[in-house]
Amino acid sequence: MLGFFWNIRGFNKPIKHTVVKRWIHNQGFQFGAILETRVKEGKSERVLNSAFKDWYMMSNYEHNPLGRIWLLWRQEVRVTPFYKSDQLITVSVQLQENAEEFFYTAVYAHNTEQERKELWSDLKNHQNSPIIRNQAWIVVGDFNEILDVEEHSMHDQRSTITSGMHDFQSATHHCNLLDLTSHGPPYTLTNKRTEGLISKKLDRVLVNDKWFQLFPQSYNVFEEGGCSDHLRSRFHLTETNRPKRPFKFVNAIAELEGFRPLVAQHWQETEPIFLSTSSLFRFSKKLKALKPKIRVLVKERMGNLSLKAKEAYDDLCVKQEENVRNPSPQTLERENTAHARWEHVSRLEEGFLKQKSKLHWLKVGDRNNKTFHRAATAREVQNSIKEITCGDGRVVKEPDEIKHEAESFFP
């Protein structure tokens, strides 16, 4: 399942129709958006039939005479309008019958900071709506603003956060939006000037937490299109095979009851290590043989820590209420036991998430594990490789093929 967006910088020229039509055909997109069309409403049907034959289109001509946003989809896709303005169009999308719906927002922001304030307000209002807040949501497009100073090619000369960047950061934080895994150049726009050459990351794909639950293996690719100074985007909603996760030891494992006895027993039952030229090799083999046993222990004791922490907290509240209503040594002991379990499980959860997210500080409040959940998700998004372009031009997406190509590239 594939989606796209592209700031085409004017869509009146037939040569651009050809480029887009070829791209759409080759990739097999199901839905997407064309931005900054500059096509008058009277000509829109002719241009649509030229580039997107048998596609449906929704635009915002009622807010701007040049159709700043065209939202497009194939016949088999079900699209329901939700909200329109001159800077965004939001719809719900169902790609297949009986498939779960998600919300899709196409953005083409205004050039001035003051005009963009209305866009940030609209996005925050989207988040405040329970209709969107509880559903998977993807926000794509040209935001005409960067989120980080390093998203500007001259960041070494302008390292301050502008008020416009602060407004954008505030909106993404309020809406719990993160960048989707993206491959391609670090910048998506180049002004193509011989003097004062500047590149920026103005185009992006943002998703909320619910999106990662619905499409955990989705990713985005920015690539050159040739006929615009903006890169074009194609985002993949599914992936065929999820690669096996490597074993990672986190410090919280050492606090588990049964960990030390397990290690001691393994050390006693396996061949002892004597000082020799092969000692280090034998030591590594001994540790490797210990991994499956630790995996079993972790799965039993740390599986779904967040759920266990919540259950322990709920149980503590129940036991606390029982002790308040009918105080006795027995109810007090049950409350103390529940409190000790909640403290233990919460400490394990916090330690696990803290190390996983690589945040070695805690300044956002005690037990604020939502921060670590989001940071861990963001780190996983940044560190994943979804596809590689080979030397012969082929694009490989399967984990084994990616591994083989990487190994052959670095012999």
LINBEL-V446417 format. One record per residue. N is the residue number from 1. NEAR is the number of other C-alpha atoms within 8 Angstrom. Layout:
BEGIN
((N:NEAR) (N:NEAR))
END
This chain:
BEGIN
((1:8) (2:12) (3:12) (4:12) (5:14) (6:12) (7:14) (8:12) (9:11) (10:9) (11:13) (12:10) (13:7) (14:7) (15:6) (16:10) (17:13) (18:9) (19:10) (20:9) (21:10) (22:8) (23:8) (24:9) (25:8) (26:6) (27:7) (28:7) (29:11) (30:11) (31:12) (32:11) (33:12) (34:13) (35:15) (36:14) (37:16) (38:11) (39:11) (40:9) (41:10) (42:5) (43:8) (44:9) (45:8) (46:7) (47:11) (48:11) (49:9) (50:8) (51:10) (52:8) (53:7) (54:7) (55:10) (56:8) (57:9) (58:7) (59:10) (60:14) (61:10) (62:5) (63:7) (64:9) (65:8) (66:11) (67:15) (68:15) (69:17) (70:13) (71:13) (72:12) (73:12) (74:10) (75:8) (76:6) (77:12) (78:9) (79:9) (80:7) (81:7) (82:8) (83:7) (84:9) (85:8) (86:8) (87:12) (88:13) (89:15) (90:12) (91:12) (92:12) (93:12) (94:12) (95:11) (96:8) (97:5) (98:4) (99:7) (100:5) (101:10) (102:11) (103:13) (104:12) (105:12) (106:14) (107:13) (108:14) (109:11) (110:10) (111:7) (112:6) (113:8) (114:6) (115:9) (116:11) (117:9) (118:8) (119:11) (120:11) (121:9) (122:8) (123:10) (124:11) (125:8) (126:9) (127:11) (128:8) (129:8) (130:7) (131:6) (132:12) (133:10) (134:7) (135:11) (136:16) (137:13) (138:13) (139:11) (140:13) (141:14) (142:12) (143:12) (144:10) (145:9) (146:13) (147:9) (148:8) (149:11) (150:7) (151:12) (152:13) (153:10) (154:7) (155:10) (156:6) (157:5) (158:7) (159:8) (160:5) (161:8) (162:6) (163:6) (164:8) (165:12) (166:10) (167:10) (168:12) (169:9) (170:8) (171:12) (172:10) (173:8) (174:9) (175:10) (176:8) (177:11) (178:9) (179:11) (180:11) (181:10) (182:10) (183:9) (184:7) (185:7) (186:6) (187:12) (188:13) (189:12) (190:11) (191:8) (192:7) (193:7) (194:5) (195:4) (196:5) (197:9) (198:11) (199:11) (200:12) (201:13) (202:12) (203:13) (204:10) (205:11) (206:11) (207:14) (208:13) (209:9) (210:10) (211:13) (212:12) (213:7) (214:7) (215:9) (216:8) (217:9) (218:13) (219:11) (220:13) (221:10) (222:13) (223:9) (224:7) (225:8) (226:5) (227:7) (228:9) (229:10) (230:13) (231:14) (232:12) (233:11) (234:11) (235:11) (236:11) (237:11) (238:9) (239:8) (240:5) (241:6) (242:7) (243:5) (244:4) (245:4) (246:4) (247:6) (248:4) (249:5) (250:9) (251:9) (252:10) (253:9) (254:8) (255:8) (256:8) (257:5) (258:6) (259:12) (260:8) (261:7) (262:9) (263:9) (264:8) (265:8) (266:9) (267:10) (268:8) (269:6) (270:7) (271:6) (272:6) (273:7) (274:5) (275:6) (276:5) (277:5) (278:7) (279:10) (280:7) (281:7) (282:9) (283:9) (284:8) (285:8) (286:10) (287:8) (288:7) (289:8) (290:10) (291:9) (292:7) (293:9) (294:9) (295:9) (296:8) (297:10) (298:10) (299:8) (300:7) (301:7) (302:8) (303:7) (304:6) (305:10) (306:7) (307:7) (308:9) (309:12) (310:8) (311:8) (312:12) (313:10) (314:8) (315:9) (316:12) (317:8) (318:8) (319:12) (320:10) (321:8) (322:10) (323:12) (324:7) (325:6) (326:7) (327:9) (328:7) (329:6) (330:6) (331:12) (332:11) (333:8) (334:9) (335:12) (336:8) (337:8) (338:12) (339:10) (340:8) (341:9) (342:12) (343:8) (344:8) (345:12) (346:10) (347:8) (348:11) (349:13) (350:10) (351:10) (352:11) (353:12) (354:11) (355:11) (356:9) (357:12) (358:7) (359:10) (360:6) (361:4) (362:7) (363:4) (364:6) (365:6) (366:5) (367:6) (368:8) (369:9) (370:6) (371:8) (372:12) (373:10) (374:8) (375:10) (376:12) (377:9) (378:10) (379:9) (380:8) (381:10) (382:8) (383:6) (384:7) (385:6) (386:8) (387:9) (388:10) (389:8) (390:9) (391:5) (392:4) (393:6) (394:7) (395:8) (396:10) (397:9) (398:9) (399:10) (400:6) (401:9) (402:12) (403:8) (404:8) (405:10) (406:8) (407:8) (408:7) (409:6) (410:5) (411:4))
END
